[in-house]
Amino acid sequence: MDYHLLSNKLKESIVLATTLSELLLNNQKNLGTSPSEIDRLRVTLYRRTILISEAISQLLPVSETEYFSLASIGSLTRVLVESYRPFYYLTIENIKDEERDFRYLLFEVYLLIERRYMIEAIRNGNNYPDLQTDLVESKKKIRNHSYYKFLSTTNSKHIYGPLVQSIEDTEKEGSKKNIEFSNNFMYILTTKWKGCFKNDKTILLERLATYEINEPFSDEDKKMMENRFDNFFNKLMSNYVHSGAFAISMEHKSNFQINHEEEEEEEVEFYLNLMISCCIFYLITATHDLLKLCQLSQNNDLIQECEKAEEGGLVFLSILAGRCTSVETNP
């Protein structure tokens, strides 16, 4: 699938997602009751995905001689991938409501600690009393939550085990307990807490089940996808796109020439196709998630539009699996 087809698929995906978002908002209003915190968060995060996708679409070149910022498109693509994780982790993954509520509380604490670190860094290490007080209160909420009490009394091993143990240990540390709590919390949440605070690669592989593919991905394909996703996300979208050398070189030559007279032009189009198809994949996956969760799968119009648009997302998966052989999509 070439650049122009992909960019059109992205536009179709955005129109579909916007229609679904408005339908969900209207449904909430028509219910006559206040939506839960999770319900509001779900729609908010979905809208955020749409807005990022719209921004990417608006940055894409239209004419073949138009100059554009490939580095900016790459930056927003990374933001889009990272935005899907809390959407899935907090509002979509099939877990019980009690655990979902507990996860949401943990995520709030995660954001609070991140904010504290940021403000203290800006203030040259000076503590921010209000955030310290909020942190103490948040820790109390965690320990008083019914799901935490269940976890702390069960003898079976579970994915929250290291976190529960760390919190219980810090209760014995006296005046140091709040600092130790925040440091251990962040470390366990982002490093050791495998299977719960899932990374983007793990979530990508889990969401493959959303797509009905004529040739299902084999274990070998999935291993290839893991490796290529690491290269795409950790190398291309982090180190490469955001480096001065990449930005300068790509901005210098990023007027879009579809005729491929030079090798540099093929490189530019490949990066564009990779980023656009990635955007479509996450936007359409989120749309699939909501159609299923909100029991809108009987809406034939939405389903048909979703199936048409997802072809663009499959390009991203095909690139990761090494299945693409065309000039436009072959790494």
ZATOR-882323 format. One record per atom (N, C-alpha, C, O): z, x, y. Coordinates in steps of 0.05 Angstrom, whole numbers, padded with zeros to 5 digits, always signed. Example, Ala and Ser with C-alpha at 12.3 -4.5 7.8 and 13.67 -1.06 7.14 Angstrom:
REM ZATOR-882323
+00156+00264-00114 +00156+00246-00090 +00156+00264-00066 +00169+00285-00066 +00142+00257-00045 +00143+00273-00021 +00157+00258+00001 +00161+00268+00023 
This chain:
REM ZATOR-882323
+00000+00017-00024 +00000+00000+00000 +00000+00018+00025 +00017+00035+00028 -00019+00014+00043 -00021+00032+00066 -00003+00023+00089 +00011+00003+00087 -00004+00039+00110 +00015+00035+00132 +00012+00007+00144 +00033-00007+00149 -00012-00003+00150 -00015-00028+00163 -00005-00051+00146 +00007-00070+00157 -00010-00050+00120 +00000-00071+00102 +00031-00071+00102 +00044-00092+00103 +00043-00047+00101 +00072-00045+00101 +00084-00055+00127 +00104-00070+00126 +00072-00048+00149 +00083-00057+00174 +00082-00088+00176 +00099-00100+00188 +00061-00100+00165 +00058-00129+00165 +00079-00141+00146 +00091-00162+00153 +00084-00128+00124 +00105-00138+00105 +00133-00137+00119 +00149-00155+00114 +00137-00117+00135 +00162-00115+00149 +00165-00139+00168 +00187-00151+00170 +00144-00145+00183 +00145-00168+00201 +00150-00194+00186 +00166-00211+00195 +00137-00197+00163 +00142-00221+00147 +00171-00222+00138 +00183-00244+00137 +00182-00200+00130 +00210-00199+00121 +00229-00207+00143 +00249-00221+00139 +00223-00198+00168 +00240-00204+00191 +00239-00234+00197 +00260-00246+00203 +00215-00246+00196 +00212-00274+00201 +00228-00290+00181 +00242-00309+00187 +00225-00283+00156 +00239-00296+00134 +00270-00294+00138 +00284-00314+00136 +00279-00270+00143 +00308-00266+00146 +00319-00281+00170 +00341-00292+00169 +00304-00282+00192 +00312-00297+00216 +00314-00327+00210 +00333-00340+00219 +00295-00337+00195 +00296-00365+00186 +00321-00371+00170 +00335-00391+00174 +00327-00354+00151 +00350-00357+00134 +00376-00355+00150 +00394-00371+00146 +00377-00336+00168 +00401-00333+00184 +00407-00358+00201 +00430-00367+00202 +00386-00369+00213 +00390-00393+00229 +00398-00417+00211 +00414-00434+00220 +00387-00418+00187 +00395-00439+00168 +00424-00437+00161 +00438-00457+00160 +00433-00413+00156 +00462-00409+00148 +00480-00416+00172 +00501-00429+00168 +00472-00408+00196 +00489-00415+00219 +00490-00445+00224 +00511-00456+00230 +00468-00459+00220 +00467-00488+00223 +00484-00501+00201 +00498-00521+00207 +00483-00491+00177 +00499-00502+00155 +00529-00499+00161 +00545-00517+00156 +00537-00476+00173 +00565-00472+00180 +00573-00493+00201 +00595-00504+00199 +00556-00498+00221 +00563-00517+00242 +00565-00546+00230 +00582-00561+00238 +00546-00552+00212 +00545-00579+00201 +00569-00585+00182 +00575-00609+00178 +00581-00565+00172 +00604-00569+00154 +00628-00581+00169 +00645-00595+00157 +00629-00575+00195 +00651-00586+00211 +00678-00572+00207 +00698-00581+00219 +00678-00551+00191 +00703-00535+00187 +00698-00507+00195 +00675-00497+00195 +00719-00493+00203 +00716-00465+00211 +00710-00448+00187 +00725-00449+00167 +00690-00431+00188 +00684-00413+00165 +00705-00392+00162 +00719-00386+00181 +00708-00382+00138 +00728-00361+00133 +00719-00335+00146 +00697-00332+00155 +00738-00316+00147 +00732-00290+00159 +00709-00277+00144 +00692-00264+00156 +00709-00279+00117 +00688-00267+00101 +00662-00280+00106 +00641-00267+00108 +00661-00307+00109 +00636-00321+00114 +00624-00313+00141 +00600-00309+00143 +00641-00310+00161 +00632-00301+00187 +00621-00273+00186 +00601-00266+00198 +00636-00256+00172 +00628-00228+00169 +00601-00225+00155 +00585-00209+00162 +00598-00242+00134 +00573-00241+00119 +00548-00246+00136 +00529-00232+00136 +00550-00267+00152 +00528-00274+00170 +00524-00253+00192 +00502-00247+00200 +00547-00243+00202 +00546-00222+00223 +00532-00197+00214 +00514-00186+00227 +00539-00188+00190 +00527-00164+00179 +00498-00168+00172 +00481-00150+00175 +00491-00192+00163 +00463-00199+00157 +00447-00198+00183 +00425-00188+00183 +00458-00210+00204 +00444-00210+00229 +00440-00182+00239 +00420-00175+00251 +00460-00165+00234 +00458-00137+00243 +00434-00123+00229 +00419-00108+00241 +00431-00129+00203 +00409-00118+00188 +00382-00127+00200 +00363-00111+00202 +00381-00152+00208 +00356-00163+00219 +00350-00149+00246 +00328-00141+00251 +00371-00146+00263 +00367-00134+00289 +00358-00105+00287 +00341-00096+00302 +00369-00090+00268 +00360-00062+00264 +00331-00062+00254 +00316-00045+00263 +00324-00080+00236 +00297-00082+00226 +00277-00088+00249 +00256-00077+00250 +00285-00106+00266 +00268-00113+00289 +00264-00088+00307 +00242-00084+00317 +00286-00073+00311 +00283-00049+00328 +00264-00029+00316 +00248-00017+00330 +00266-00026+00289 +00248-00007+00275 +00219-00017+00278 +00201-00001+00284 +00215-00043+00274 +00188-00054+00276 +00176-00050+00304 +00152-00044+00307 +00192-00053+00325 +00182-00050+00352 +00175-00021+00359 +00160-00016+00377 +00187-00002+00344 +00182+00026+00349 +00157+00036+00334 +00147+00058+00340 +00147+00020+00315 +00124+00029+00300 +00098+00029+00317 +00094+00011+00333 +00081+00048+00312 +00056+00049+00327 +00037+00027+00319 +00036+00019+00295 +00022+00016+00338 +00003-00005+00333 -00025+00006+00331 -00040+00001+00312 -00033+00022+00351 -00059+00034+00351 -00058+00061+00338 -00037+00073+00335 -00082+00071+00331 -00084+00096+00316 -00080+00120+00334 -00077+00143+00324 -00080+00117+00360 -00077+00139+00379 -00050+00137+00394 -00046+00153+00413 -00033+00119+00386 -00008+00114+00401 +00013+00135+00394 +00016+00142+00370 +00026+00145+00414 +00049+00163+00409 +00074+00147+00405 +00078+00126+00416 +00091+00157+00387 +00116+00143+00380 +00137+00163+00371 +00131+00186+00367 +00161+00154+00369 +00184+00171+00361 +00191+00167+00332 +00205+00149+00325 +00181+00185+00315 +00186+00184+00287 +00216+00189+00281 +00228+00178+00263 +00228+00207+00297 +00256+00214+00293 +00274+00189+00299 +00294+00185+00286 +00266+00173+00319 +00281+00149+00325 +00279+00129+00303 +00299+00116+00296 +00255+00126+00291 +00252+00107+00269 +00268+00117+00245 +00281+00100+00232 +00269+00143+00240 +00285+00154+00219 +00315+00149+00223 +00329+00142+00204 +00324+00152+00248 +00353+00148+00253 +00361+00119+00248 +00382+00114+00236 +00344+00100+00257 +00350+00072+00252 +00349+00064+00223 +00363+00047+00213 +00331+00077+00208 +00329+00072+00179 +00354+00080+00165 +00364+00066+00148 +00366+00102+00173 +00391+00111+00162 +00413+00091+00168 +00429+00084+00151 +00414+00081+00193 +00434+00061+00201 +00431+00036+00185 +00451+00024+00177 +00406+00028+00179 +00401+00004+00163 +00412+00007+00135 +00425-00011+00125 +00407+00030+00122 +00418+00035+00095 +00448+00034+00095 +00460+00021+00078 +00460+00046+00115 +00490+00047+00117 +00501+00019+00123 +00524+00013+00116 +00486+00002+00136 +00495-00025+00143 +00496-00043+00118 +00512-00062+00118 +00479-00037+00099 +00479-00055+00075 +00504-00051+00058 +00513-00070+00045 +00516-00027+00059 +00539-00022+00042 +00562-00041+00047 +00572-00054+00029 +00572-00044+00072 +00594-00063+00077 +00586-00092+00072 +00602-00108+00063 +00561-00098+00077 +00551-00125+00071 +00554-00132+00042 +00564-00153+00034 +00545-00113+00025 +00547-00118-00004 +00576-00115-00014 +00585-00132-00029 +00589-00094-00006 +00616-00087-00016 +00637-00108-00009 +00654-00115-00025 +00635-00120+00015 +00655-00138+00025 +00648-00168+00021 +00665-00184+00019 +00622-00174+00021 +00615-00202+00022 +00597-00212-00001 +00594-00236-00005 +00585-00194-00017 +00566-00202-00037 +00574-00196-00065 +00571-00213-00083 +00585-00173-00070 +00591-00165-00098 +00608-00186-00112 +00626-00198-00100 +00601-00191-00137 +00614-00212-00153 +00642-00205-00161 +00646-00194-00183 +00662-00210-00144 +00690-00206-00150 +00706-00231-00142 +00695-00248-00128 +00731-00232-00151 +00747-00255-00144 +00755-00255-00115 +00756-00233-00102 +00760-00278-00104 +00766-00281-00075 +00791-00264-00067 +00791-00252-00046 +00811-00263-00084 +00835-00248-00078 +00829-00218-00075 +00839-00205-00057 +00812-00208-00093 +00804-00180-00091 +00787-00175-00066 +00789-00155-00053 +00769-00194-00060 +00752-00192-00037 +00768-00191-00011 +00763-00175+00007 +00788-00208-00010 +00806-00208+00013 +00821-00181+00016 +00825-00171+00038 +00829-00170-00007 +00843-00144-00007 +00824-00122+00002 +00832-00104+00017 +00800-00123-00007 +00780-00103+00001 +00776-00104+00032 +00773-00083+00045 +00774-00128+00042 +00770-00132+00070 +00793-00119+00086 +00789-00107+00107 +00817-00123+00076 +00841-00111+00089 +00839-00080+00088 +00845-00067+00108 +00831-00069+00066 +00828-00040+00063 +00807-00030+00083 +00810-00009+00095 +00785-00045+00085 +00764-00037+00103 +00773-00037+00132 +00765-00020+00148 +00789-00057+00139 +00800-00058+00166 +00818-00033+00172 +00816-00021+00194 +00833-00025+00152 +00850-00001+00155 +00833+00024+00158 +00838+00042+00174 +00812+00025+00142 +00793+00047+00143 +00781+00050+00172 +00780+00072+00183 +00773+00028+00183 +00762+00028+00211 +00784+00036+00231 +00778+00050+00250 +00808+00027+00226 +00830+00034+00245 +00836+00064+00244 +00840+00076+00265 +00836+00075+00221 +00841+00104+00218 +00819+00120+00231 +00823+00140+00244 +00794+00112+00226 +00771+00125+00238 +00773+00124+00268 +00767+00144+00282 +00781+00101+00279 +00784+00099+00308 +00806+00117+00318 +00804+00129+00340 +00828+00118+00303 +00850+00136+00311 +00841+00165+00313 +00847+00179+00332 +00826+00174+00292 +00817+00201+00291 +00799+00207+00315 +00800+00228+00328 +00781+00187+00321 +00762+00191+00343 +00777+00194+00370 +00771+00212+00386 +00796+00175+00375 +00810+00175+00400 +00827+00200+00403 +00829+00212+00425 +00840+00208+00381 +00857+00233+00382 +00840+00257+00387 +00849+00276+00401 +00816+00258+00376 +00798+00280+00381 +00790+00281+00410 +00788+00303+00422 +00784+00258+00422 +00776+00256+00450 +00799+00265+00468 +00795+00278+00489 +00823+00258+00460 +00847+00265+00476 +00859+00292+00468 +00883+00297+00473 +00843+00308+00455 +00853+00335+00447 +00878+00335+00430 +00896+00350+00433 +00878+00316+00411 +00899+00316+00391 +00923+00299+00399 +00941+00296+00383 +00924+00288+00423 +00946+00271+00431 +00946+00244+00416 +00925+00232+00413 +00969+00236+00406 +00971+00211+00391 +00967+00187+00410 +00972+00188+00434 +00958+00166+00398 +00953+00141+00412 +00973+00120+00400 +00968+00109+00379 +00996+00115+00414 +01018+00099+00403 +01009+00072+00392 +01018+00064+00371 +00991+00058+00407 +00984+00031+00398 +00971+00032+00370 +00975+00015+00354 +00954+00052+00366 +00941+00054+00340 +00960+00062+00318 +00958+00053+00295 +00980+00078+00325 +01001+00085+00305 +01016+00060+00296 +01022+00056+00273 +01023+00043+00316 +01037+00018+00310 +01020+00000+00293 +01029-00012+00274 +00994-00002+00300 +00975-00018+00284 +00973-00008+00255 +00971-00024+00236 +00974+00018+00252 +00972+00030+00226 +00996+00023+00209 +00993+00018+00185 +01020+00024+00221 +01044+00017+00206 +01043-00012+00197 +01050-00019+00174 +01034-00030+00215 +01032-00058+00208 +01011-00063+00186 +01015-00079+00168 +00989-00048+00188 +00968-00051+00168 +00977-00042+00140 +00971-00055+00120 +00993-00021+00140 +01003-00012+00114 +01022-00033+00102 +01022-00037+00078 +01038-00046+00119 +01055-00067+00109 +01039-00090+00097 +01046-00101+00077 +01017-00097+00111 +00999-00118+00101 +00988-00112+00074 +00987-00129+00056 +00980-00087+00070 +00970-00078+00044 +00991-00082+00022 +00986-00093+00001 +01015-00072+00028 +01036-00072+00008 +01046-00100+00002 +01056-00106-00019 +01043-00118+00022 +01052-00146+00018 +01030-00164+00007 +01036-00187+00000 +01006-00154+00004 +00984-00170-00006 +00989-00177-00035 +00997-00159-00051 +00983-00201-00043 +00987-00209-00071 +00972-00192-00091 +00982-00187-00113 +00948-00184-00084 +00932-00168-00102 +00943-00140-00105 +00942-00129-00127 +00955-00130-00084 +00968-00103-00086 +00992-00105-00104 +00997-00087-00120 +01007-00126-00101 +01031-00130-00118 +01023-00131-00147 +01036-00120-00165 +01001-00145-00152 +00991-00146-00180 +00983-00118-00190 +00990-00111-00212 +00969-00103-00173 +00960-00076-00180 +00983-00057-00185 +00982-00041-00203 +01004-00059-00169 +01026-00041-00171 +01044-00046-00194 +01061-00030-00202 +01042-00070-00206 +01058-00077-00229 +01044-00075-00256 +01056-00075-00277 +01017-00073-00255 +01002-00072-00280 +01002-00044-00292 +01001-00024-00276 +01003-00042-00317 +01003-00015-00330 +00975-00006-00337 +00971+00018-00344 +00956-00024-00336 +00928-00016-00343 +00916+00001-00320 +00923-00002-00297 +00898+00019-00328 +00884+00035-00308 +00863+00018-00293 +00850+00001-00305 +00861+00022-00267 +00842+00007-00252 +00831+00025-00229 +00843+00046-00223 +00810+00016-00216 +00797+00033-00197 +00813+00037-00171 +00808+00056-00156 +00833+00020-00167 +00851+00023-00144 +00875+00040-00149 +00892+00045-00132 +00877+00050-00174 +00901+00065-00182 +00909+00088-00164 +00932+00089-00155 +00890+00107-00159 +00898+00129-00141 +00908+00121-00114 +00926+00133-00103 +00896+00100-00103 +00904+00090-00076 +00932+00079-00077 +00949+00085-00060 +00938+00062-00097 +00964+00050-00100 +00985+00071-00103 +01006+00070-00091 +00979+00091-00120 +00998+00113-00125 +01004+00129-00099 +01027+00136-00093 +00983+00134-00084 +00986+00149-00059 +01003+00133-00039 +01020+00145-00026 +00998+00107-00037 +01014+00091-00018 +01043+00090-00026 +01061+00093-00009 +01048+00087-00052 +01076+00087-00062 +01090+00114-00057 +01113+00115-00050 +01075+00136-00060 +01086+00162-00056 +01093+00167-00027 +01114+00179-00021 +01077+00157-00009 +01082+00161+00020 +01106+00145+00029 +01118+00152+00050 +01114+00125+00015 +01138+00110+00022 +01163+00127+00019 +01184+00119+00029 +01161+00149+00004 +01184+00166-00001 +01185+00190+00018 +01202+00207+00015 +01166+00191+00037 +01163+00215+00053 +01176+00214+00080 +01173+00233+00096 +01191+00194+00086 +01205+00192+00111 +01186+00192+00135 +01167+00176+00136 +01192+00208+00155 +01177+00208+00180 +01148+00217+00177 +01131+00211+00194 +01141+00230+00155 +01114+00240+00151 +01096+00219+00138 +01072+00223+00136 +01108+00197+00130 +01093+00179+00113 +01068+00167+00126 +01049+00162+00111 +01068+00162+00152 +01045+00150+00164 +01021+00169+00165 +00998+00161+00160 +01027+00195+00172 +01005+00215+00172 +00994+00219+00144 +00970+00219+00140 +01012+00221+00125 +01004+00225+00097 +00988+00201+00087 +00969+00204+00072 +00998+00178+00095 +00984+00153+00087 +00955+00153+00096 +00937+00148+00080 +00951+00159+00122 +00923+00158+00132 +00906+00180+00120 +00883+00174+00113 +00916+00204+00117 +00901+00226+00106 +00893+00220+00077 +00870+00223+00069 +00913+00211+00061 +00908+00206+00033 +00889+00181+00030 +00872+00181+00012 +00894+00161+00046 +00877+00137+00045 +00848+00144+00049 +00831+00135+00033 +00842+00159+00069 +00814+00166+00075 +00802+00183+00053 +00779+00179+00045 +00817+00202+00043 +00807+00220+00022 +00801+00204-00004 +00780+00207-00016 +00820+00188-00012 +00816+00173-00037 +00794+00152-00034 +00778+00148-00052 +00792+00139-00011 +00773+00119-00006 +00744+00130-00007 +00726+00117-00019 +00740+00153+00004 +00713+00163+00007 +00706+00184-00014 +00682+00190-00018 +00725+00196-00027 +00719+00218-00046 +00726+00211-00075 +00709+00214-00093 +00750+00202-00080 +00759+00198-00107 +00756+00169-00117 +00757+00164-00141 +00751+00151-00099 +00752+00123-00106 +00726+00113-00117 +00713+00095-00106 +00717+00126-00138 +00691+00119-00150 +00692+00092-00163 +00711+00085-00177 +00671+00076-00159 +00669+00050-00171 +00680+00028-00153 +00677+00005-00160 +00694+00035-00131 +00704+00014-00113 +00691+00017-00086 +00674+00000-00078 +00698+00037-00071 +00684+00042-00046 +00658+00057-00053 +00657+00081-00052 +00638+00041-00060 +00614+00053-00072 +00597+00066-00051 +00595+00057-00028 +00584+00088-00059 +00565+00101-00041 +00538+00087-00042 +00533+00070-00058 +00521+00095-00023 +00495+00081-00020 +00478+00084-00045 +00463+00065-00051 +00479+00107-00058 +00462+00111-00082 +00471+00092-00104 +00454+00081-00118 +00497+00090-00109 +00507+00072-00130 +00498+00043-00125 +00490+00029-00143 +00500+00035-00100 +00493+00007-00093 +00463+00003-00096 +00455-00018-00106 +00447+00023-00089 +00418+00021-00093 +00411+00015-00122 +00396-00003-00128 +00423+00030-00141 +00417+00026-00169 +00427-00001-00179 +00415-00013-00197 +00450-00010-00169 +00460-00036-00177 +00441-00059-00168 +00438-00079-00182 +00428-00055-00145 +00412-00077-00134 +00384-00078-00146 +00369-00096-00140 +00378-00060-00165 +00352-00061-00178 +00349-00087-00194 +00327-00097-00198 +00372-00097-00203 +00371-00122-00219 +00361-00146-00203 +00355-00167-00214 +00361-00143-00177 +00352-00165-00159 +00322-00170-00163 +00312-00192-00158 +00307-00149-00171 +00278-00151-00171 +00268-00155-00200 +00276-00141-00218 +00250-00173-00203 +00236-00177-00229 +00211-00160-00228 +00192-00165-00214 +00211-00139-00245 +00189-00120-00244 +00174-00120-00271 +00187-00122-00292 +00148-00120-00270 +00132-00120-00295 +00139-00097-00313 +00140-00101-00338 +00142-00074-00302 +00150-00050-00317 +00178-00042-00308 +00181-00026-00289 +00199-00052-00322 +00227-00045-00314 +00231-00015-00313 +00219+00000-00327 +00249-00007-00295 +00255+00021-00292 +00271+00031-00316 +00292+00019-00324 +00262+00053-00328 +00276+00065-00351 +00300+00082-00341 +00303+00085-00317 +00316+00091-00359 +00338+00109-00352 +00328+00134-00339 +00340+00145-00320 +00305+00144-00348 +00293+00168-00337 +00284+00162-00308 +00287+00178-00290 +00272+00138-00304 +00264+00130-00277 +00288+00129-00258 +00287+00139-00235 +00310+00118-00268 +00334+00115-00252 +00346+00142-00245 +00357+00146-00223 +00345+00161-00263 +00354+00188-00257 +00337+00200-00236 +00347+00214-00218 +00311+00196-00237 +00293+00206-00217 +00299+00193-00190 +00299+00206-00169 +00305+00167-00191 +00311+00153-00166 +00337+00163-00153 +00338+00165-00129 +00357+00169-00170 +00381+00181-00159 +00376+00207-00144 +00385+00211-00122 +00360+00224-00157 +00354+00250-00145 +00338+00247-00119 +00343+00260-00099 +00318+00230-00120 +00301+00226-00097 +00315+00212-00074 +00310+00217-00051 +00333+00194-00081 +00349+00181-00060 +00367+00201-00046 +00370+00200-00022 +00379+00220-00061 +00394+00241-00049 +00377+00257-00030 +00386+00263-00007 +00353+00264-00038 +00335+00279-00021 +00327+00262+00004 +00326+00273+00026 +00322+00237-00001 +00313+00219+00021 +00336+00215+00041 +00332+00218+00065 +00360+00209+00031 +00382+00201+00049 +00397+00225+00060 +00401+00227+00084 +00405+00243+00042 +00421+00265+00050 +00406+00288+00063 +00416+00302+00080 +00381+00292+00055 +00365+00314+00066 +00346+00304+00088 +00348+00312+00111 +00328+00286+00081 +00308+00277+00101 +00322+00262+00123 +00318+00268+00147 +00337+00241+00117 +00348+00223+00137 +00372+00235+00152 +00380+00224+00172 +00384+00256+00141 +00407+00268+00154 +00399+00295+00167 +00396+00297+00191 +00395+00315+00150 +00391+00342+00161 +00364+00345+00174 +00361+00357+00195 +00343+00334+00162 +00316+00339+00171 +00308+00323+00196 +00300+00334+00216 +00311+00297+00193 +00303+00279+00216 +00319+00285+00241 +00308+00284+00263 +00344+00291+00238 +00362+00295+00261 +00362+00324+00271 +00376+00330+00290 +00348+00341+00258 +00347+00369+00267 +00328+00372+00291 +00309+00358+00294 +00335+00391+00308 +00318+00396+00331 +00290+00404+00323 +00270+00396+00336 +00287+00421+00302 +00261+00430+00294 +00243+00407+00285 +00219+00407+00292 +00254+00389+00269 +00238+00366+00260 +00230+00349+00284 +00206+00342+00287 +00249+00342+00301 +00244+00324+00323 +00222+00335+00341 +00204+00321+00350 +00224+00361+00347 +00204+00373+00365 +00177+00373+00352 +00157+00366+00365 +00175+00382+00327 +00149+00384+00314 +00137+00357+00309 +00113+00353+00314 +00152+00337+00301 +00142+00311+00295 +00134+00295+00321 +00114+00281+00321 +00151+00298+00341 +00144+00284+00366 +00119+00296+00378 +00104+00282+00393 +00115+00321+00373 +00091+00334+00384 +00065+00324+00372 +00045+00322+00385 +00067+00317+00346 +00042+00309+00332 +00042+00280+00323 +00025+00272+00307 +00061+00264+00332 +00063+00237+00321 +00047+00217+00337 +00057+00196+00345 +00021+00223+00342 +00003+00201+00348 -00011+00194+00322 -00021+00212+00308 -00011+00169+00316 -00017+00160+00289 -00047+00160+00284 -00062+00144+00295 -00057+00178+00267 -00085+00180+00260 -00089+00171+00231 -00082+00186+00213 -00100+00148+00227 -00103+00137+00200 -00125+00151+00184 -00126+00148+00159 -00142+00166+00197 -00165+00177+00182 -00159+00202+00166 -00176+00212+00152 -00135+00213+00169 -00126+00236+00153 -00145+00260+00156 -00151+00272+00136 -00153+00266+00179 -00170+00290+00183 -00153+00315+00180 -00164+00337+00175 -00127+00313+00185 -00110+00337+00183 -00087+00331+00164 -00078+00308+00161 -00077+00352+00151 -00055+00349+00132 -00030+00339+00147 -00014+00324+00135 -00026+00347+00172 -00002+00338+00187 -00002+00308+00190 +00019+00296+00190 -00026+00296+00193 -00027+00267+00196 -00019+00252+00171 -00007+00231+00172 -00026+00264+00148 -00017+00252+00122 +00013+00253+00120 +00026+00234+00111 +00025+00275+00129 +00054+00278+00128 +00068+00256+00146 +00087+00244+00137 +00057+00252+00170 +00069+00232+00187 +00067+00204+00175 +00086+00189+00175 +00044+00198+00163 +00041+00171+00151 +00059+00168+00127 +00070+00146+00123 +00062+00189+00112 +00080+00186+00089 +00108+00180+00097 +00121+00162+00086 +00119+00194+00117 +00146+00189+00127 +00148+00161+00138 +00168+00147+00133 +00128+00152+00152 +00129+00124+00162 +00130+00104+00139 +00146+00086+00140 +00113+00108+00119 +00112+00089+00097 +00139+00089+00082 +00148+00068+00073 +00151+00112+00079 +00176+00114+00065 +00198+00099+00080 +00214+00084+00068 +00199+00103+00106 +00219+00090+00123 +00215+00059+00124 +00234+00044+00123 +00190+00051+00128 +00184+00022+00130 +00191+00008+00103 +00203-00013+00103 +00182+00020+00081 +00187+00007+00055 +00217+00006+00049 +00227-00012+00036 +00232+00027+00058 +00261+00027+00055 +00273+00004+00070 +00291-00010+00060 +00264+00000+00095 +00274-00022+00112 +00269-00049+00098 +00287-00066+00097 +00245-00052+00088 +00238-00078+00074 +00256-00082+00050 +00266-00104+00046 +00260-00061+00035 +00277-00063+00011 +00305-00074+00017 +00314-00093+00004 +00318-00062+00037 +00345-00070+00043 +00347-00098+00056 +00365-00113+00051 +00327-00104+00073 +00327-00130+00086 +00322-00152+00066 +00335-00173+00066 +00302-00148+00048 +00296-00168+00028 +00318-00170+00007 +00323-00192-00004 +00330-00148+00000 +00352-00148-00019 +00375-00165-00008 +00387-00181-00022 +00382-00161+00017 +00403-00177+00030 +00395-00206+00030 +00412-00224+00027 +00369-00212+00035 +00360-00240+00035 +00363-00252+00007 +00372-00275+00004 +00355-00237-00014 +00359-00246-00041 +00389-00252-00046 +00395-00273-00058 +00406-00234-00037 +00435-00238-00042 +00444-00264-00030 +00459-00279-00043 +00436-00270-00006 +00445-00295+00007 +00433-00320-00005 +00446-00340-00007 +00408-00318-00013 +00395-00341-00026 +00410-00349-00051 +00414-00373-00057 +00418-00329-00066 +00433-00334-00091 +00461-00343-00085 +00471-00363-00097 +00475-00329-00068 +00503-00335-00063 +00507-00362-00050 +00525-00377-00057 +00489-00369-00032 +00492-00395-00018 +00477-00418-00032 +00474-00440-00021 +00468-00412-00056 +00455-00432-00073 +00431-00445-00059 +00428-00469-00060 +00415-00428-00047 +00391-00437-00034 +00366-00430-00051 +00343-00432-00041 +00370-00423-00076 +00348-00415-00093 +00329-00438-00099 +00307-00433-00108 +00338-00462-00093 +00320-00485-00097 +00301-00489-00074 +00283-00506-00076 +00304-00474-00053 +00287-00476-00030 +00261-00460-00036 +00260-00436-00032 +00241-00474-00045 +00217-00461-00055 +00202-00445-00033 +00191-00423-00039 +00202-00455-00009 +00189-00441+00013 +00201-00414+00018 +00187-00393+00021 +00228-00413+00019 +00242-00387+00023 +00237-00368+00000 +00233-00344+00004 +00238-00379-00024 +00235-00362-00048 +00206-00350-00048 +00203-00326-00053 +00186-00366-00042 +00159-00356-00042 +00155-00335-00021 +00141-00315-00026 +00166-00339+00003 +00163-00319+00024 +00178-00294+00017 +00168-00272+00023 +00200-00296+00003 +00216-00273-00005 +00200-00257-00026 +00199-00232-00024 +00188-00270-00045 +00172-00257-00065 +00148-00242-00053 +00141-00221-00062 +00136-00254-00033 +00113-00241-00020 +00121-00216-00005 +00108-00196-00007 +00144-00218+00009 +00153-00196+00025 +00164-00173+00009 +00162-00150+00017 +00175-00179-00015 +00188-00158-00030 +00169-00138-00041 +00177-00116-00050 +00143-00143-00041 +00124-00123-00050 +00127-00098-00034 +00123-00076-00045 +00133-00100-00008 +00137-00076+00008 +00161-00061+00000 +00161-00036+00000 +00183-00074-00008 +00207-00061-00017 +00202-00046-00044 +00215-00026-00049 +00185-00058-00060 +00179-00045-00086 +00165-00018-00082 +00166+00000-00099 +00151-00015-00059 +00138+00011-00053 +00160+00033-00051 +00156+00055-00062 +00182+00026-00038 +00204+00045-00035 +00215+00053-00063 +00220+00077-00068 +00219+00034-00080 +00229+00040-00107 +00209+00056-00123 +00217+00074-00138 +00184+00050-00120 +00163+00065-00134 +00162+00094-00125 +00157+00112-00141 +00165+00099-00099 +00166+00126-00089 +00190+00141-00101 +00187+00164-00110 +00213+00128-00101 +00237+00141-00112 +00234+00147-00141 +00244+00168-00151 +00220+00129-00156 +00217+00133-00185 +00194+00152-00192 +00190+00158-00215 +00179+00160-00171 +00156+00178-00176 +00132+00165-00188 +00115+00178-00200 +00130+00138-00184 +00108+00123-00196 +00083+00122-00178 +00061+00117-00188 +00086+00127-00153 +00064+00125-00134 +00046+00150-00137 +00055+00172-00139 +00020+00145-00136 +00000+00167-00139 -00019+00168-00115 -00035+00186-00113 -00018+00147-00098 -00038+00147-00076 -00030+00166-00054 -00007+00175-00052 -00049+00173-00037 -00044+00191-00015 -00024+00179+00003 -00007+00194+00015 -00024+00153+00007 -00007+00140+00026 +00023+00142+00019 +00040+00143+00036 +00029+00142-00007 +00057+00139-00015 +00067+00162-00033 +00091+00162-00041 +00050+00180-00041 +00059+00201-00059 +00075+00222-00044 +00065+00234-00025 +00100+00229-00053 +00116+00249-00039 +00103+00276-00039 +00114+00295-00029 
